[in-house]
Amino acid sequence: MNFEEMEQQISDYAKAHHVVLDYTAQSIEVVDEIMETFHERVNQCSEEEGDEIL
């Protein structure tokens, strides 16, 4: 996954959950939660897979 793909997934998630990403504290919290999910997913991968994702 590259940054463009990650950005698209965040945007898709926000739209699906009716969240406006507008740089407010609330929307930044949503992005933080999504990024935490990505982080957890990477931690479950092998080192090679995690490096590839990052």
RACORUR-V133594 format. One line per field, one symbol per residue. ss: DSSP state (2 for helix, 1 for strand, 0 for the rest). burial: # if it has 9 or more other C-alpha atoms within 8 Angstrom, else .. A space follows every 50 residues. Layout:
ss=???
burial=???
//
This chain:
ss=00222222222222220000000022222222222222222220002222 2220
burial=.....#...##..##.....#.....##.##..#.......#..#...## ....
//
